[in-house]
Amino acid sequence: MVKFTPTILIILSAIMTGLAQHPIHLGWLAWFSIIPFLLVLNKLERLKDFIKIGFIWGIIYNLTVIFWLAMNIGTTPFIGLISMFAAVLYCSLNSIIICIMIGLIKSRYSQYWFWILPFIWTSVEYIRNMDLLTGGPWTALANTQLDFLVLIQNAELTGIYGISFWLILLNVSIYNWIVRPYPKFLFAMAIIFILPWFTGLVLMPMPSTNNGQKLAIVTVQPNIHLSQKWKSGGARDNIQSLLTLSRPFIEEGVDLIIWPESATSSYIFQNNQFLLNQIQTELRESQLLSGSPYYTDDVYGRKYYNSVVLISSNSVSIPYHKMILVPMAEHIPLSNYFPLLKKINLGQANFTPGDNFKLFNINNINIAAMICFESTIPSLSAEFVRRGSEILVYLVNDGWYEYPPEPQQHAKQAIFRAVENRRPVIRSTNTGISMIIDPSGNITNSIPLNKSGVIKSQIASVNELTFYTKYGDVFAILSTMISIIFILRIFIRGK
């Protein structure tokens, strides 16, 4: 018989929670996967033991979730492996900080310390996700629940952090019943489990014929391998592939064609007027929203951007420049302040972050078009909606990862953006997964990974603002304030 030592319990908890993050329909594991973690924490007394347990849980959990970082085909296997381990170590600070705070709280509130854990966990997730070196909310517990559409409707009020809070609270209530098997605690556990499903049903929008103005939109997934995409002279062939997929719908007169991130794969707006003219000649009455590299020159030198541009047959819009860049992939952190850092070559780009919440107006409908990693940042999409966006578009190139689970993990997070803001979401990718998501979070159409294809859809604009859109992460901020109060009381009483 296996003896469940503290180390085995911690590893079991971390692996189950990590598996819940993957696209294999095991999100329900997170409903009880933290219980072994709680059983171990209850036995600890010394702060250094809390740090050790937090470190072990964090390493195993993050390794289970983001092991695919080592599979990046855009760099060498050695650099990929090093970057993966560095990311795992850095992200493990979350669980270490959580354990340190719980160690302090347990020393003062030994009988009910675990009821404070949902506030601690939520506040650490929220604060740490502001530090984009952690990958933003990529590993947030809430992402384990994206298969449960009714449950995640609550994100309209609380954002993703309310879902994370509920998961920890559910684990705590089950743990409380295990150690204190009284009927009243079983009843409390049942209420905690059922409540968000009930509120989710109430919050879910009723099917209706949306009265908003509609756009006929075509989303193109060309499935161009990166070896082709970035080879010398490949831009012409890439554009031809995209135009071939788009042409039948241009002939139909659709309102908007959407191509993915860096679709043109060259600086056609600065130094390849021939390719730009070719695109504009094809467009006729349709407009094209496309990802493209872009640069500008000023007195400080040349600045390169990862951008989105709206193109019509006779004009080119002012571009949107990606504001939240991927650390160590699209730029070296702090390189804008210390230019010497740009000389570091780990295979990354050296883009400049944008600073303008640019909206594109198509037939009097405002569209926000964000790029790749930006789709994982809740506050960014909410800010675009507050500024008038009626439809959310994400242009993505996940071609660096040819196999699951990275493309699936990335794609599913867009569901939260639809629910939080009650906006239709259009996701156009190079190699997959392209999709259309309605304001309830339903994926109404999609193109699988590593397939070329086109989605045509009628998208209705939406103008109403949700509680989350208006007020942001109020729930997470309240959790943070409550956590701070408990920690301050410990230090004040200690004096």
C-alpha positions in Angstrom: 0.0 0.0 0.0 1.3 3.5 -0.9 2.1 5.7 2.0 0.9 9.2 1.2 3.8 11.2 2.6 3.7 15.0 2.4 5.9 15.1 -0.7 3.6 12.6 -2.5 0.5 14.5 -1.5 2.0 17.8 -2.8 3.1 16.2 -6.1 -0.3 14.6 -6.5 -2.1 18.0 -5.9 0.2 19.8 -8.3 -0.2 17.3 -11.1 -3.9 17.1 -10.8 -4.3 20.8 -10.8 -1.9 21.1 -13.8 -3.8 18.4 -15.8 -7.0 20.4 -15.3 -5.4 23.2 -17.3 -5.0 21.0 -20.4 -7.4 20.6 -23.3 -8.3 17.0 -22.2 -11.6 17.8 -20.4 -10.2 17.3 -16.9 -11.2 20.7 -15.5 -13.3 19.0 -12.8 -10.0 17.8 -11.1 -9.5 21.3 -9.9 -12.7 21.0 -7.8 -10.7 18.8 -5.3 -7.1 18.9 -6.4 -6.0 21.4 -3.7 -7.2 19.2 -0.8 -3.9 17.2 -0.6 -2.1 20.6 -0.5 -4.3 21.7 2.4 -3.7 18.4 4.3 0.1 19.1 4.1 -0.2 22.8 5.0 -2.2 21.8 8.1 0.8 19.8 9.4 3.4 22.5 9.0 4.6 24.9 11.6 8.0 26.3 10.5 8.1 29.1 7.9 10.9 27.4 6.0 8.7 24.3 5.6 5.9 26.4 4.1 8.5 27.9 1.6 9.7 24.4 0.7 6.2 23.0 0.1 5.2 26.1 -1.9 8.4 25.6 -4.1 7.7 21.9 -4.7 4.0 22.5 -5.6 4.9 25.4 -7.9 7.6 23.6 -9.8 5.4 20.5 -10.4 2.3 22.5 -11.2 3.9 24.9 -13.7 6.0 22.2 -15.3 2.8 20.3 -15.9 1.1 23.3 -17.4 3.8 25.0 -19.5 6.3 22.2 -20.4 5.6 23.1 -24.0 7.8 26.2 -23.8 10.7 23.8 -24.5 9.0 22.9 -27.8 9.3 26.3 -29.4 10.5 25.8 -33.0 11.6 29.4 -33.2 14.7 28.8 -31.2 17.3 26.1 -30.4 16.3 23.1 -28.2 18.8 24.2 -25.6 17.4 27.8 -25.4 13.9 26.4 -25.4 14.7 24.1 -22.5 16.4 26.9 -20.5 13.5 29.3 -21.1 11.0 26.7 -20.0 12.8 26.0 -16.7 13.4 29.7 -16.1 9.6 30.4 -16.6 8.7 27.5 -14.3 11.0 28.7 -11.6 9.7 32.3 -11.9 6.0 31.4 -12.0 6.6 29.2 -8.9 6.9 32.4 -6.9 3.1 32.4 -6.8 2.8 29.3 -4.7 5.8 30.3 -2.5 4.3 33.6 -1.7 0.9 32.0 -1.0 2.5 29.5 1.4 4.5 32.2 3.2 1.3 34.2 3.7 -0.6 31.2 4.9 2.3 30.2 7.2 2.0 33.7 8.9 -1.8 33.5 9.1 -1.8 29.9 10.4 0.5 31.0 13.3 -2.2 33.4 14.5 -5.5 31.8 13.2 -4.7 28.1 13.7 -8.3 27.0 13.8 -9.7 28.6 10.6 -6.6 29.6 8.6 -7.8 27.7 5.6 -10.9 29.9 5.2 -8.6 32.8 4.5 -6.8 30.9 1.7 -9.3 31.8 -1.1 -8.6 35.5 -0.4 -4.8 35.0 -0.3 -4.7 32.8 -3.5 -6.9 35.3 -5.4 -4.9 38.3 -4.3 -1.5 36.7 -5.2 -2.8 35.6 -8.6 -4.1 39.1 -9.3 -1.0 41.0 -8.2 1.5 38.6 -9.8 -0.5 38.6 -13.1 0.3 42.3 -13.4 3.9 41.2 -13.8 3.8 40.0 -17.4 7.0 38.1 -16.9 4.8 35.4 -15.3 2.9 35.1 -18.6 0.0 37.1 -17.3 -3.0 35.0 -16.3 -1.9 32.0 -18.4 -1.6 29.7 -15.4 -4.5 31.2 -13.4 -6.7 28.5 -11.8 -9.8 30.0 -13.6 -8.6 28.7 -16.9 -9.2 25.1 -15.7 -13.0 25.8 -15.9 -13.4 26.9 -19.5 -15.2 23.7 -20.4 -18.1 24.7 -18.0 -19.9 27.4 -19.9 -22.6 28.0 -17.2 -20.1 28.3 -14.4 -17.9 30.9 -16.2 -20.8 33.2 -16.9 -19.9 34.6 -13.4 -16.9 36.3 -15.1 -19.3 39.0 -16.2 -19.3 40.2 -12.6 -16.0 39.0 -11.0 -13.7 38.4 -14.0 -11.5 35.3 -13.9 -10.5 35.9 -10.3 -13.9 35.1 -9.0 -13.7 31.7 -10.7 -10.2 31.1 -9.0 -11.7 32.2 -5.7 -14.6 29.8 -6.0 -12.3 26.9 -6.8 -10.2 27.4 -3.7 -13.3 28.0 -1.6 -14.8 24.7 -2.9 -11.6 22.8 -2.0 -11.5 24.4 1.4 -15.1 23.5 2.1 -14.5 19.9 1.1 -11.4 19.8 3.3 -13.3 21.3 6.2 -16.0 18.6 5.9 -13.3 15.8 5.7 -11.6 17.0 8.9 -15.0 17.9 10.6 -17.6 15.5 9.1 -20.7 17.2 10.4 -23.9 17.6 8.4 -23.8 21.4 8.6 -20.4 21.4 6.8 -21.6 19.0 4.2 -24.6 21.4 3.6 -22.2 24.4 3.3 -20.0 22.5 0.9 -23.1 21.7 -1.3 -24.2 25.3 -1.3 -20.7 26.6 -2.3 -20.6 24.1 -5.2 -24.2 24.8 -6.5 -24.3 28.6 -6.1 -22.2 29.7 -9.1 -24.0 27.3 -11.4 -27.3 28.9 -10.4 -26.0 32.5 -10.8 -24.4 31.4 -14.1 -27.7 30.3 -15.4 -29.2 33.7 -14.4 -26.4 35.7 -16.0 -26.3 33.8 -19.3 -27.8 35.9 -22.1 -31.0 34.6 -23.6 -30.9 33.7 -27.2 -32.2 36.6 -29.2 -32.0 38.3 -32.6 -29.4 40.9 -31.8 -30.5 44.3 -33.0 -27.0 45.5 -33.4 -25.6 46.4 -36.8 -24.1 43.4 -38.6 -20.9 42.8 -40.5 -20.2 40.0 -43.0 -16.8 38.9 -41.8 -14.4 36.3 -43.2 -11.6 34.9 -41.0 -8.7 33.3 -42.8 -6.4 30.7 -41.5 -3.6 30.1 -44.1 -1.6 27.4 -42.1 1.7 28.7 -43.4 4.6 26.9 -41.7 7.1 29.3 -40.1 9.9 28.0 -42.3 7.9 29.2 -45.3 6.6 32.3 -43.5 10.0 33.8 -42.7 12.2 32.5 -45.6 13.8 35.1 -47.8 11.4 36.2 -50.5 8.5 34.3 -48.9 6.3 37.3 -48.4 5.0 37.2 -52.0 4.0 33.5 -51.7 2.4 34.1 -48.3 0.3 36.9 -49.6 -0.7 34.9 -52.7 -1.9 32.1 -50.4 -3.9 34.5 -48.3 -5.5 36.2 -51.4 -6.4 32.8 -52.9 -8.3 31.9 -49.7 -9.9 35.3 -49.6 -10.8 35.9 -53.2 -14.1 34.1 -53.4 -15.5 36.1 -50.5 -14.1 39.4 -51.9 -16.1 38.6 -55.0 -19.2 38.1 -52.9 -18.6 41.6 -51.4 -18.1 40.7 -47.7 -17.5 43.7 -45.5 -14.3 42.6 -43.8 -11.5 40.0 -44.4 -9.3 39.2 -41.4 -5.8 37.9 -41.8 -3.7 36.7 -38.8 -0.8 38.3 -36.9 2.2 39.2 -39.2 0.3 37.8 -42.2 2.2 39.9 -44.7 5.5 38.9 -43.1 7.4 41.9 -44.5 7.3 45.7 -44.2 5.0 46.2 -47.2 3.9 49.6 -46.0 7.4 51.0 -46.0 9.4 49.2 -48.7 7.2 47.0 -50.8 4.6 49.1 -52.6 4.1 46.4 -55.2 2.7 43.9 -52.8 0.5 46.5 -51.1 -0.9 47.6 -54.5 -1.6 44.0 -55.3 -3.6 43.5 -52.1 -5.5 46.8 -52.7 -6.3 45.9 -56.3 -7.9 42.6 -55.2 -10.0 44.1 -52.4 -12.7 45.8 -54.4 -15.4 46.8 -52.0 -14.2 44.7 -49.1 -11.8 45.9 -46.4 -8.9 43.9 -44.9 -7.7 43.8 -41.3 -4.3 42.3 -41.3 -1.3 41.8 -39.0 1.9 43.2 -40.3 5.3 44.2 -39.1 5.7 48.0 -39.2 8.4 50.6 -38.5 8.7 54.3 -38.0 11.7 56.7 -38.0 12.2 59.6 -35.7 15.0 61.6 -34.1 15.7 58.7 -31.8 16.1 56.2 -34.6 14.0 53.4 -36.1 11.3 51.7 -34.0 9.9 48.4 -35.0 6.3 47.3 -34.1 4.1 44.3 -34.3 1.0 45.9 -35.8 -2.5 45.7 -37.2 -3.5 47.7 -40.2 -6.9 48.2 -41.9 -6.5 48.3 -45.7 -9.1 49.2 -48.3 -8.8 49.5 -52.1 -7.8 53.2 -51.8 -6.5 53.7 -48.3 -4.4 52.4 -45.4 -5.3 53.3 -41.8 -3.1 54.4 -39.0 -1.9 51.1 -37.5 -2.5 49.7 -34.0 0.8 48.7 -32.4 0.8 45.8 -30.0 1.0 47.3 -26.5 1.8 44.2 -24.4 4.8 42.4 -25.8 5.9 38.8 -24.9 9.0 39.1 -22.6 12.1 37.4 -24.0 10.3 36.7 -27.3 9.2 40.1 -28.7 11.5 42.3 -26.6 14.0 42.2 -23.7 12.3 43.7 -20.6 13.6 47.2 -19.8 15.4 47.5 -23.1 13.6 50.8 -23.8 15.3 52.3 -20.8 18.7 50.5 -21.3 19.3 50.3 -25.1 22.3 48.0 -24.6 19.9 45.2 -23.6 18.7 45.2 -27.2 22.0 43.7 -28.2 21.2 40.5 -26.3 20.3 37.9 -28.9 18.2 35.0 -27.7 16.4 34.7 -31.0 13.8 37.3 -29.9 12.5 40.3 -31.8 13.1 43.8 -30.6 9.7 45.4 -31.0 8.7 48.7 -29.4 5.4 48.6 -27.4 2.6 50.7 -28.7 0.7 53.2 -26.5 -2.5 54.0 -28.4 -5.9 52.2 -27.9 -6.6 52.3 -31.6 -10.1 51.4 -32.8 -10.9 50.5 -36.4 -14.2 51.7 -37.8 -15.8 49.4 -40.4 -19.3 50.5 -41.6 -19.7 52.6 -38.4 -18.9 49.7 -36.1 -15.9 50.1 -33.8 -13.5 47.1 -33.7 -10.6 46.5 -31.4 -7.9 44.3 -33.0 -5.3 43.0 -30.5 -2.4 40.7 -31.2 -1.7 37.2 -29.9 -0.7 37.3 -26.2 -2.8 40.3 -25.6 -5.9 38.1 -25.8 -4.9 36.6 -22.4 -5.0 40.0 -20.6 -8.5 40.7 -19.2 -7.9 44.4 -18.4 -6.7 45.2 -21.9 -9.8 44.0 -23.7 -12.0 45.6 -21.1 -10.3 49.0 -21.6 -10.9 48.7 -25.4 -14.6 48.0 -24.8 -14.8 51.0 -22.4 -13.4 53.1 -25.2 -16.1 52.0 -27.6 -15.2 48.6 -29.1 -18.3 46.7 -30.2 -16.4 43.6 -31.5 -13.2 42.1 -30.3 -10.7 40.7 -32.8 -7.5 38.8 -31.9 -4.8 38.2 -34.6 -2.6 35.3 -33.6 0.4 33.4 -34.8 1.0 30.3 -32.6 3.0 28.6 -35.4 5.9 28.4 -33.0 4.1 25.4 -31.4 3.1 22.8 -33.9 1.3 20.5 -31.4 -1.0 20.7 -28.4 -1.4 21.9 -25.8 -0.2 25.5 -26.2 -2.5 26.5 -29.1 -5.5 25.1 -27.3 -4.6 26.7 -23.9 -4.2 30.0 -25.7 -7.3 29.8 -27.8 -9.7 28.9 -25.0 -8.8 32.0 -22.9 -10.5 34.1 -25.5 -13.8 32.7 -24.2 -13.4 34.6 -21.0 -12.9 37.9 -22.9 -16.3 37.3 -24.7 -18.1 36.6 -21.4 -16.4 39.3 -19.3 -17.4 42.0 -21.8 -20.4 40.4 -23.6 -18.8 41.0 -27.0 -18.5 38.8 -30.0 -14.9 37.6 -30.4 -13.2 36.8 -33.7 -9.9 34.9 -33.5 -7.8 34.7 -36.7 -4.7 32.6 -36.5 -1.9 31.5 -38.9 -1.9 27.7 -38.0 -4.8 27.5 -35.6 -7.0 27.7 -33.7 -9.2 30.3 -35.5 -12.7 30.7 -34.0 -15.9 32.7 -33.6 -17.2 33.1 -30.1 -20.5 34.7 -29.3 -21.1 37.0 -26.2 -22.2 34.0 -24.1 -18.9 32.2 -24.7 -20.2 29.7 -27.2 -17.7 28.7 -29.9 -20.0 28.9 -32.9 -17.3 28.0 -35.5 -13.7 27.1 -35.6 -10.8 25.8 -37.7 -8.7 23.0 -36.3 -5.0 23.2 -35.6 -2.6 22.8 -38.6 -5.4 23.1 -41.2 -6.0 25.9 -43.7 -9.5 27.2 -44.0 -12.0 30.1 -43.9 -14.8 31.0 -41.6 -17.6 33.2 -42.9 -19.9 34.7 -40.3 -22.4 37.5 -39.7 -21.3 39.3 -36.6 -23.6 41.7 -34.7 -22.2 44.6 -32.8 -22.9 45.0 -29.1 -22.9 48.3 -27.1 -23.9 47.4 -23.5 -21.3 47.4 -20.8 -21.1 44.6 -18.2 -20.3 45.1 -14.5 -16.8 43.8 -15.2 -16.2 46.1 -18.1 -17.2 49.1 -16.1 -15.5 48.4 -12.9 -12.7 45.9 -13.7 -11.2 43.6 -11.1 -13.1 44.9 -8.1 -13.5 41.4 -6.8 -9.8 40.7 -6.9 -9.0 44.1 -5.3 -11.4 43.4 -2.4 -9.7 40.0 -1.9 -6.4 41.7 -1.9 -7.6 44.3 0.7 -8.9 41.5 2.9 -5.6 39.6 2.7 -3.7 42.7 3.6 -5.9 43.3 6.6 -5.2 39.8 7.9 -1.5 40.1 7.4 -1.3 43.6 9.0 -3.2 42.3 12.0 -0.6 39.6 12.5 2.3 42.1 12.5 0.4 44.7 14.6 -0.5 42.0 17.3 3.0 40.7 17.1 4.3 44.0 18.4 
